[in-house]
Amino acid sequence: MTDSFLTAAELMQTLKVNSKTTFWRMRKRGDVPEPTIKSPLRWRKSEFESYYQERQKATK
């Protein structure tokens, strides 16, 4: 099974973030995992989903 990659714009849409500045601040705080591919920025979809689920569990 091949895993797809997400762009910064797709992550912003998923997280309902409208501002690039807010998104980059979230990255600095650790609210978004490090990208799998640095140039161009890409996140592995499965890694992002598991990271986000773990963060959701931690805040409950």
N, C-alpha and C positions, 0 to 999 in steps of 0.2 A: 504494500500500500504506500503510495506516495503522499507526502504531507505537503500541503500548500503553504505559501508564504504570504504574509500580510505587509502592506506598505504602512507608512506612518499615517497617511490619510485614511486608510481602512481602519486602523486602530482608533484614530480619533473619532471616526463615525461610530464604531462599536462602543466606545466609552462615552459617547455623547459630549465630546469636547469640541468646541467651535474655534478655539484659538490655538495657533501653533505655539504661542508663548506659554500658554497653560499646559499644553502637552509636554513641552520641553522641561517645564518646572516639575511636572509629575515624574518625568524620567529621572531628574536629579534627586528627587525625594525617594525614589525606589518604588513608586506606585506603578511603574511599567517596567517589565523585565528588560535586561540588556538585549539588543538586537542580535539575532543569529548571524546575520550578514551585516557588516559595517558599512560597506559602500557598494551599491546604494543600500540604505537602511531597509532591512527586512526582518520580520519576526516569524518564526515557525508557528503556524496556527495552533498546533497541539500544545506547544510549550506555553504560549500566551494563555490559552484556555485553562490549562492546569494551574498556572501561576495565579490567574485571576480568581479561580475557584478557591485556592488556598487562602488568598487574601480576604475573600468574602467570609470564609469560615473563621478566620482569625479575628475579624471585627465583630462577630456575633457573640 
